[in-house]
């Protein structure tokens, strides 16, 4: 079972809707990187019980993301902010080396475009 960073992010957004047992197994499996056997021993349930609990929790987290899209929006905002920061640095670099207004305006327009998209 590959450990998906996306599930860890979804857990950050939607973990509170899971049962306490599901929260524990997801936290141990994805955040603490414990094996199914280690979780099984720690919680006193079978390895299959751990696996089933992880699968149910993953399904719940994915369903919530499909309905609400909070993690997707979060990633879009992060990418947008990275672009804005990059363009701002480019403006700074361009102004230091004496770039034309046209060069700086292109970076500014990109910032406005990204900010507008993030504001939608």
C-alpha atoms as an extended CHARMM CRD file, in Angstrom:
* protein
*
       120  EXT
         1         1  UNK       CA              0.0000000000        0.0000000000        0.0000000000  PROA      1               0.0000000000
         2         2  UNK       CA              1.8410000000        3.1660000000       -1.1420000000  PROA      2               0.0000000000
         3         3  UNK       CA              1.8370000000        5.9930000000        1.3570000000  PROA      3               0.0000000000
         4         4  UNK       CA              0.1770000000        8.9230000000       -0.3510000000  PROA      4               0.0000000000
         5         5  UNK       CA              1.0980000000       12.4470000000        0.7480000000  PROA      5               0.0000000000
         6         6  UNK       CA             -2.3080000000       13.5360000000       -0.5160000000  PROA      6               0.0000000000
         7         7  UNK       CA             -4.0380000000       11.4750000000        2.1900000000  PROA      7               0.0000000000
         8         8  UNK       CA             -1.9160000000       13.1730000000        4.8310000000  PROA      8               0.0000000000
         9         9  UNK       CA             -3.0170000000       16.5800000000        3.5070000000  PROA      9               0.0000000000
        10        10  UNK       CA             -6.6550000000       15.4670000000        3.3560000000  PROA      10              0.0000000000
        11        11  UNK       CA             -6.3160000000       14.2540000000        6.9330000000  PROA      11              0.0000000000
        12        12  UNK       CA             -5.2150000000       17.7600000000        7.9260000000  PROA      12              0.0000000000
        13        13  UNK       CA             -8.3640000000       19.2080000000        6.3620000000  PROA      13              0.0000000000
        14        14  UNK       CA            -10.9810000000       16.5660000000        7.1590000000  PROA      14              0.0000000000
        15        15  UNK       CA             -9.5150000000       14.3760000000        9.9050000000  PROA      15              0.0000000000
        16        16  UNK       CA            -11.9850000000       15.5620000000       12.5200000000  PROA      16              0.0000000000
        17        17  UNK       CA            -14.8720000000       13.8390000000       10.7330000000  PROA      17              0.0000000000
        18        18  UNK       CA            -13.2220000000       10.4260000000       11.0870000000  PROA      18              0.0000000000
        19        19  UNK       CA            -13.8430000000        8.1700000000       14.0460000000  PROA      19              0.0000000000
        20        20  UNK       CA            -11.2220000000        8.2750000000       16.7720000000  PROA      20              0.0000000000
        21        21  UNK       CA             -9.9310000000        4.8520000000       15.6790000000  PROA      21              0.0000000000
        22        22  UNK       CA             -9.6730000000        5.9910000000       12.0550000000  PROA      22              0.0000000000
        23        23  UNK       CA             -7.8580000000        9.1530000000       13.1390000000  PROA      23              0.0000000000
        24        24  UNK       CA             -5.3790000000        7.0530000000       15.0930000000  PROA      24              0.0000000000
        25        25  UNK       CA             -4.6340000000        4.6030000000       12.2800000000  PROA      25              0.0000000000
        26        26  UNK       CA             -4.3030000000        7.3280000000        9.6510000000  PROA      26              0.0000000000
        27        27  UNK       CA             -2.0440000000        9.3660000000       11.9220000000  PROA      27              0.0000000000
        28        28  UNK       CA              0.1330000000        6.3590000000       12.7640000000  PROA      28              0.0000000000
        29        29  UNK       CA              0.2890000000        5.1390000000        9.1780000000  PROA      29              0.0000000000
        30        30  UNK       CA              0.7810000000        8.3840000000        7.2600000000  PROA      30              0.0000000000
        31        31  UNK       CA              2.2960000000       10.8040000000        9.7610000000  PROA      31              0.0000000000
        32        32  UNK       CA              4.2970000000        8.4800000000       12.0220000000  PROA      32              0.0000000000
        33        33  UNK       CA              5.1460000000        6.0420000000        9.1710000000  PROA      33              0.0000000000
        34        34  UNK       CA              4.2780000000        2.9510000000       11.2140000000  PROA      34              0.0000000000
        35        35  UNK       CA              3.6380000000       -0.3690000000        9.4640000000  PROA      35              0.0000000000
        36        36  UNK       CA              0.3000000000       -2.1740000000        9.6430000000  PROA      36              0.0000000000
        37        37  UNK       CA              1.8780000000       -4.6850000000       12.0390000000  PROA      37              0.0000000000
        38        38  UNK       CA              3.1970000000       -1.9330000000       14.3130000000  PROA      38              0.0000000000
        39        39  UNK       CA             -0.1860000000       -0.2010000000       14.3860000000  PROA      39              0.0000000000
        40        40  UNK       CA             -1.9000000000       -3.5250000000       15.0010000000  PROA      40              0.0000000000
        41        41  UNK       CA              0.3330000000       -4.2310000000       17.9710000000  PROA      41              0.0000000000
        42        42  UNK       CA             -0.0200000000       -0.6920000000       19.3220000000  PROA      42              0.0000000000
        43        43  UNK       CA             -3.8290000000       -0.6390000000       19.1020000000  PROA      43              0.0000000000
        44        44  UNK       CA             -4.4350000000       -4.2980000000       19.9540000000  PROA      44              0.0000000000
        45        45  UNK       CA             -6.3740000000       -5.0590000000       16.7510000000  PROA      45              0.0000000000
        46        46  UNK       CA             -5.6030000000       -7.3400000000       13.8530000000  PROA      46              0.0000000000
        47        47  UNK       CA             -3.4490000000       -6.2710000000       10.9560000000  PROA      47              0.0000000000
        48        48  UNK       CA             -6.4870000000       -6.7630000000        8.7040000000  PROA      48              0.0000000000
        49        49  UNK       CA             -8.5320000000       -4.5630000000       11.0270000000  PROA      49              0.0000000000
        50        50  UNK       CA             -5.9220000000       -1.8300000000       10.6920000000  PROA      50              0.0000000000
        51        51  UNK       CA             -5.9240000000       -2.1550000000        6.9070000000  PROA      51              0.0000000000
        52        52  UNK       CA             -9.7280000000       -2.0450000000        6.7370000000  PROA      52              0.0000000000
        53        53  UNK       CA             -9.8310000000        1.0060000000        8.9910000000  PROA      53              0.0000000000
        54        54  UNK       CA             -7.2540000000        2.7960000000        6.8210000000  PROA      54              0.0000000000
        55        55  UNK       CA             -9.2070000000        1.9780000000        3.6500000000  PROA      55              0.0000000000
        56        56  UNK       CA            -12.4990000000        3.2520000000        5.1210000000  PROA      56              0.0000000000
        57        57  UNK       CA            -10.8200000000        6.4180000000        6.3970000000  PROA      57              0.0000000000
        58        58  UNK       CA             -9.1390000000        7.0400000000        3.0380000000  PROA      58              0.0000000000
        59        59  UNK       CA            -12.4770000000        6.6180000000        1.2630000000  PROA      59              0.0000000000
        60        60  UNK       CA            -14.1080000000        9.1010000000        3.6440000000  PROA      60              0.0000000000
        61        61  UNK       CA            -11.3140000000       11.6410000000        3.2090000000  PROA      61              0.0000000000
        62        62  UNK       CA            -11.4040000000       11.3290000000       -0.5930000000  PROA      62              0.0000000000
        63        63  UNK       CA            -15.1930000000       11.6610000000       -0.6070000000  PROA      63              0.0000000000
        64        64  UNK       CA            -15.0190000000       14.8380000000        1.4710000000  PROA      64              0.0000000000
        65        65  UNK       CA            -12.3930000000       16.2970000000       -0.8430000000  PROA      65              0.0000000000
        66        66  UNK       CA            -14.5360000000       15.4500000000       -3.8540000000  PROA      66              0.0000000000
        67        67  UNK       CA            -17.4710000000       17.2850000000       -2.2800000000  PROA      67              0.0000000000
        68        68  UNK       CA            -15.6410000000       20.2810000000       -0.7660000000  PROA      68              0.0000000000
        69        69  UNK       CA            -12.3410000000       20.6040000000       -2.6360000000  PROA      69              0.0000000000
        70        70  UNK       CA            -10.5240000000       22.3520000000        0.2280000000  PROA      70              0.0000000000
        71        71  UNK       CA             -7.1700000000       20.6340000000       -0.3000000000  PROA      71              0.0000000000
        72        72  UNK       CA             -7.2960000000       21.2860000000       -4.0570000000  PROA      72              0.0000000000
        73        73  UNK       CA             -7.9920000000       24.9680000000       -3.4210000000  PROA      73              0.0000000000
        74        74  UNK       CA             -5.1940000000       25.0840000000       -0.8490000000  PROA      74              0.0000000000
        75        75  UNK       CA             -2.7140000000       23.6580000000       -3.3830000000  PROA      75              0.0000000000
        76        76  UNK       CA             -3.9100000000       26.1720000000       -6.0190000000  PROA      76              0.0000000000
        77        77  UNK       CA             -3.3350000000       29.0310000000       -3.5870000000  PROA      77              0.0000000000
        78        78  UNK       CA              0.1380000000       27.7200000000       -2.7280000000  PROA      78              0.0000000000
        79        79  UNK       CA              1.0880000000       27.4840000000       -6.4290000000  PROA      79              0.0000000000
        80        80  UNK       CA             -0.3100000000       30.9570000000       -7.0610000000  PROA      80              0.0000000000
        81        81  UNK       CA              1.6220000000       32.4540000000       -4.1780000000  PROA      81              0.0000000000
        82        82  UNK       CA              4.7990000000       30.7480000000       -5.3890000000  PROA      82              0.0000000000
        83        83  UNK       CA              4.2560000000       32.3300000000       -8.8170000000  PROA      83              0.0000000000
        84        84  UNK       CA              3.5900000000       35.7590000000       -7.3130000000  PROA      84              0.0000000000
        85        85  UNK       CA              6.7660000000       35.5450000000       -5.2200000000  PROA      85              0.0000000000
        86        86  UNK       CA              8.7680000000       34.4330000000       -8.2500000000  PROA      86              0.0000000000
        87        87  UNK       CA              7.4210000000       37.2950000000      -10.3660000000  PROA      87              0.0000000000
        88        88  UNK       CA              8.1030000000       39.8090000000       -7.5910000000  PROA      88              0.0000000000
        89        89  UNK       CA             11.7160000000       38.6140000000       -7.4140000000  PROA      89              0.0000000000
        90        90  UNK       CA             11.9540000000       38.9200000000      -11.1940000000  PROA      90              0.0000000000
        91        91  UNK       CA             10.7200000000       42.5320000000      -10.9580000000  PROA      91              0.0000000000
        92        92  UNK       CA             13.3300000000       43.2250000000       -8.3020000000  PROA      92              0.0000000000
        93        93  UNK       CA             16.0860000000       41.6240000000      -10.4110000000  PROA      93              0.0000000000
        94        94  UNK       CA             14.9300000000       43.4520000000      -13.5370000000  PROA      94              0.0000000000
        95        95  UNK       CA             14.8810000000       46.8070000000      -11.7860000000  PROA      95              0.0000000000
        96        96  UNK       CA             18.4020000000       46.2600000000      -10.4390000000  PROA      96              0.0000000000
        97        97  UNK       CA             19.7620000000       45.4850000000      -13.8930000000  PROA      97              0.0000000000
        98        98  UNK       CA             17.8930000000       48.3750000000      -15.4820000000  PROA      98              0.0000000000
        99        99  UNK       CA             15.2310000000       46.4650000000      -17.3910000000  PROA      99              0.0000000000
       100       100  UNK       CA             12.6590000000       48.2900000000      -19.4520000000  PROA      100             0.0000000000
       101       101  UNK       CA              9.2120000000       49.2220000000      -18.2050000000  PROA      101             0.0000000000
       102       102  UNK       CA              7.8660000000       46.6320000000      -20.6660000000  PROA      102             0.0000000000
       103       103  UNK       CA              9.8080000000       43.8300000000      -18.9320000000  PROA      103             0.0000000000
       104       104  UNK       CA              8.5910000000       44.8850000000      -15.5090000000  PROA      104             0.0000000000
       105       105  UNK       CA              5.0380000000       45.3230000000      -16.7990000000  PROA      105             0.0000000000
       106       106  UNK       CA              5.0130000000       41.6960000000      -18.0280000000  PROA      106             0.0000000000
       107       107  UNK       CA              5.8560000000       40.4680000000      -14.5370000000  PROA      107             0.0000000000
       108       108  UNK       CA              3.2780000000       42.8110000000      -13.0230000000  PROA      108             0.0000000000
       109       109  UNK       CA              0.5860000000       41.5520000000      -15.3960000000  PROA      109             0.0000000000
       110       110  UNK       CA              1.4000000000       37.9610000000      -14.4280000000  PROA      110             0.0000000000
       111       111  UNK       CA              1.0190000000       38.8600000000      -10.7400000000  PROA      111             0.0000000000
       112       112  UNK       CA             -2.3320000000       40.5320000000      -11.4420000000  PROA      112             0.0000000000
       113       113  UNK       CA             -3.4820000000       37.5110000000      -13.4570000000  PROA      113             0.0000000000
       114       114  UNK       CA             -2.5280000000       35.0240000000      -10.7370000000  PROA      114             0.0000000000
       115       115  UNK       CA             -3.9930000000       37.1760000000       -7.9590000000  PROA      115             0.0000000000
       116       116  UNK       CA             -7.2270000000       37.5130000000       -9.9210000000  PROA      116             0.0000000000
       117       117  UNK       CA             -7.4260000000       33.7450000000      -10.3350000000  PROA      117             0.0000000000
       118       118  UNK       CA             -6.8270000000       33.2260000000       -6.6130000000  PROA      118             0.0000000000
       119       119  UNK       CA             -9.5270000000       35.7410000000       -5.8220000000  PROA      119             0.0000000000
       120       120  UNK       CA            -12.1790000000       33.8520000000       -7.8700000000  PROA      120             0.0000000000
